Amino acid sequence: MQKGRRSLENITTLIWDCDGTLWHHSDNEMDLLCNALHLEKTKPLEEQYFQMLSDFQNYFQGKIVTPKKMVEFIRKEMPILDYYNLSAAEFFEKWKLVETGQVDKDAKACLEKLSEKGYRNVVLTDWFMETQVMLLSKYELLQYIEAIYPLEGEYLKADHRSFGRIFSDRTRLEEYIIIGDSLKSDIGFATHAGIASIWYNSRREQRTEKNFIPSYEVYTLLEICSIL
């Protein structure tokens, strides 16, 4: 479905989001986490974990994100870790290597088709390199990705200063399009970077962020192959 009017005839590079786009968080995410970390699942742990996830964007708004700052954030948000005799640093290092989601059923086919069409696929992620490389490899998607731009030492995508994470100047922006599920982060990045965008709205939600208008909206990843 077309939203904003934007020519795609010059597009050469597709900028992919990972979480919520190439893969999705599982409904039993807490069980997967506790099993992997050998933690007793308790209500306080569950509440603090999901609150921490919810607070992530606001906490790091306007801040450069580093592993050290991430550990400080976890320590603040999850005091329950003391109950498990687990430091915030230990939790962070183990958590990064836990698979708490599942690949989108169309991700591999979509990336393969777009690569065959000659498009470059790159990843711009608001998470850390180690995790994303691990999952891209496990899901057999890494072979289609030419570059990964992670969060370490950078601003979140929603911040206008994140432009420099992938672009050196404002020339040839008509060659890029970003694909993601978050209006604030992914379509927000497109807005301040001045590039086209595809909103992957797999849950068919109503658009509540009125300031972020995607160039296109799709409900499945394979729809992207018919747009490009």
C-alpha positions as CSV (number, residue, x, y, z in Angstrom):
1,M,0.0,0.0,0.0
2,Q,1.5,3.4,-1.0
3,K,1.6,6.1,1.7
4,G,3.9,9.0,0.9
5,R,4.7,9.7,-2.8
6,R,8.3,8.8,-3.4
7,S,10.0,7.6,-6.6
8,L,11.9,4.3,-6.1
9,E,13.4,4.1,-9.6
10,N,16.9,5.1,-8.3
11,I,17.0,2.8,-5.3
12,T,20.1,0.6,-5.1
13,T,20.5,0.0,-1.4
14,L,18.0,-1.5,1.1
15,I,18.5,-0.6,4.7
16,W,17.0,-3.3,6.9
17,D,15.9,-3.2,10.5
18,C,16.3,-6.5,12.4
19,D,14.1,-6.8,15.5
20,G,10.5,-6.8,14.5
21,T,11.3,-7.0,10.8
22,L,13.7,-9.8,9.9
23,W,12.7,-11.6,13.1
24,H,10.1,-11.2,15.8
25,H,10.1,-11.6,19.6
26,S,8.4,-14.7,20.8
27,D,5.3,-14.7,23.0
28,N,7.3,-16.9,25.4
29,E,10.3,-14.7,25.4
30,M,10.6,-14.7,29.2
31,D,10.6,-18.5,29.3
32,L,13.4,-18.6,26.7
33,L,15.4,-16.1,28.6
34,C,15.1,-17.9,32.0
35,N,15.9,-21.3,30.5
36,A,19.0,-20.0,28.7
37,L,20.3,-18.2,31.8
38,H,19.1,-20.9,34.2
39,L,17.1,-18.4,36.2
40,E,14.0,-19.0,38.3
41,K,11.1,-17.2,36.5
42,T,9.5,-14.8,39.0
43,K,6.9,-12.1,38.6
44,P,9.4,-9.3,39.7
45,L,11.9,-10.6,37.2
46,E,9.4,-10.6,34.4
47,E,8.0,-7.2,35.3
48,Q,11.4,-5.5,35.5
49,Y,12.7,-7.2,32.3
50,F,9.8,-6.0,30.2
51,Q,9.8,-2.6,31.8
52,M,13.5,-2.3,31.0
53,L,12.7,-3.1,27.3
54,S,9.9,-0.5,27.3
55,D,12.2,2.2,28.8
56,F,15.1,1.5,26.5
57,Q,14.3,4.1,23.8
58,N,13.4,6.9,26.2
59,Y,16.4,6.2,28.5
60,F,18.9,6.5,25.6
61,Q,17.2,9.4,23.8
62,G,19.9,11.9,23.0
63,K,22.6,9.7,24.3
64,I,25.4,7.7,22.7
65,V,24.9,4.0,23.5
66,T,27.8,2.0,24.7
67,P,28.0,-1.4,26.5
68,K,29.1,0.3,29.7
69,K,26.1,2.6,29.6
70,M,23.9,-0.4,28.8
71,V,25.1,-2.2,31.9
72,E,24.4,0.9,34.0
73,F,20.9,1.0,32.5
74,I,20.2,-2.6,33.3
75,R,21.5,-2.2,36.9
76,K,19.1,0.7,37.4
77,E,16.1,-1.1,35.8
78,M,16.6,-4.6,37.1
79,P,17.5,-4.5,40.8
80,I,16.0,-8.0,41.0
81,L,19.3,-9.4,39.6
82,D,20.8,-9.1,43.1
83,Y,18.3,-11.8,44.2
84,Y,19.9,-14.1,41.6
85,N,23.5,-13.1,42.6
86,L,23.9,-11.9,39.0
87,S,25.6,-8.6,38.1
88,A,24.2,-6.4,35.5
89,A,27.3,-6.9,33.4
90,E,27.0,-10.7,33.6
91,F,23.3,-10.5,32.7
92,F,24.1,-8.2,29.7
93,E,26.8,-10.5,28.3
94,K,24.6,-13.6,28.6
95,W,21.5,-11.9,27.4
96,K,23.1,-10.8,24.2
97,L,23.6,-14.4,23.2
98,V,20.1,-15.6,23.9
99,E,17.6,-16.1,21.1
100,T,14.3,-14.8,22.3
101,G,12.5,-14.6,19.0
102,Q,12.0,-16.3,15.7
103,V,12.8,-15.5,12.1
104,D,10.1,-14.0,9.9
105,K,8.8,-16.8,7.6
106,D,9.5,-14.8,4.5
107,A,12.8,-13.2,5.4
108,K,15.2,-15.5,3.6
109,A,13.0,-15.7,0.4
110,C,12.6,-11.9,0.4
111,L,16.4,-11.2,0.8
112,E,17.3,-13.8,-1.8
113,K,14.9,-12.3,-4.4
114,L,16.0,-8.8,-3.8
115,S,19.6,-9.8,-4.0
116,E,18.9,-11.5,-7.3
117,K,17.4,-8.3,-8.6
118,G,20.7,-6.5,-7.9
119,Y,19.9,-4.6,-4.7
120,R,22.4,-4.2,-1.9
121,N,21.1,-5.2,1.5
122,V,22.5,-3.6,4.6
123,V,21.4,-3.6,8.2
124,L,21.0,-0.6,10.5
125,T,20.2,-1.8,14.0
126,D,19.5,-0.3,17.4
127,W,21.3,-3.3,19.0
128,F,24.7,-4.7,19.3
129,M,26.8,-6.3,16.5
130,E,27.5,-9.6,18.3
131,T,23.8,-10.4,18.7
132,Q,22.8,-9.5,15.2
133,V,25.6,-11.4,13.5
134,M,24.8,-14.4,15.6
135,L,21.1,-14.4,14.6
136,L,21.7,-13.4,10.9
137,S,24.1,-16.4,10.7
138,K,21.7,-18.8,12.4
139,Y,18.8,-17.8,10.2
140,E,21.0,-18.1,7.1
141,L,20.5,-14.4,6.2
142,L,24.0,-13.1,6.7
143,Q,25.0,-14.2,3.2
144,Y,22.6,-11.6,1.7
145,I,23.9,-8.7,3.9
146,E,26.7,-6.6,2.7
147,A,27.2,-4.4,5.8
148,I,25.9,-4.1,9.3
149,Y,25.7,-0.7,11.1
150,P,25.2,-1.5,14.9
151,L,24.5,0.6,17.9
152,E,27.8,0.5,19.7
153,G,29.1,4.1,20.2
154,E,26.2,5.6,18.2
155,Y,22.9,7.4,18.7
156,L,19.5,5.6,18.3
157,K,18.0,5.7,14.8
158,A,15.3,8.1,16.0
159,D,18.0,10.7,16.8
160,H,18.8,13.0,13.8
161,R,22.5,12.6,14.7
162,S,22.3,8.9,13.7
163,F,22.5,10.0,10.1
164,G,26.2,9.7,10.3
165,R,26.0,6.0,11.2
166,I,25.5,5.1,7.6
167,F,25.9,8.3,5.5
168,S,28.9,10.6,5.1
169,D,27.0,13.3,3.3
170,R,23.6,14.1,1.8
171,T,24.3,13.2,-1.8
172,R,22.8,10.2,-3.5
173,L,20.1,9.7,-0.8
174,E,17.6,8.8,-3.5
175,E,19.4,5.5,-3.8
176,Y,18.4,4.4,-0.3
177,I,15.3,3.0,1.3
178,I,14.8,1.8,4.9
179,I,12.6,-1.1,5.8
180,G,11.4,-1.5,9.4
181,D,8.5,-2.1,11.7
182,S,8.9,1.0,14.0
183,L,7.4,4.3,12.9
184,K,9.4,6.2,15.5
185,S,12.8,4.5,14.9
186,D,12.8,3.3,11.3
187,I,10.4,5.7,9.6
188,G,11.7,8.4,11.9
189,F,15.2,7.7,10.6
190,A,13.9,8.0,7.0
191,T,12.3,11.3,7.9
192,H,15.3,13.0,9.3
193,A,17.7,11.4,6.8
194,G,15.6,12.3,3.8
195,I,15.3,8.9,2.3
196,A,12.4,6.7,1.3
197,S,10.9,4.1,3.6
198,I,8.8,1.0,3.8
199,W,6.8,0.4,7.0
200,Y,6.5,-3.3,7.7
201,N,3.2,-3.4,9.5
202,S,2.8,-7.2,10.1
203,R,0.2,-6.7,12.8
204,R,-1.9,-4.3,10.7
205,E,-1.9,-1.6,13.3
206,Q,-3.3,1.9,12.9
207,R,-0.6,4.5,12.4
208,T,-0.5,6.6,15.6
209,E,2.7,8.5,14.9
210,K,1.3,11.2,12.7
211,N,4.7,12.9,12.2
212,F,6.2,9.8,10.5
213,I,4.7,9.0,7.1
214,P,6.2,6.0,5.3
215,S,6.6,6.0,1.6
216,Y,5.0,2.5,1.5
217,E,3.3,0.2,3.9
218,V,3.4,-3.6,3.6
219,Y,1.9,-6.4,5.7
220,T,4.3,-9.2,4.6
221,L,8.0,-9.0,3.6
222,L,7.3,-10.6,0.2
223,E,5.2,-7.6,-0.7
224,I,8.4,-5.6,-0.8
225,C,9.6,-7.7,-3.8
226,S,6.6,-6.4,-5.8
227,I,7.3,-2.8,-4.9
228,L,11.0,-2.8,-5.8
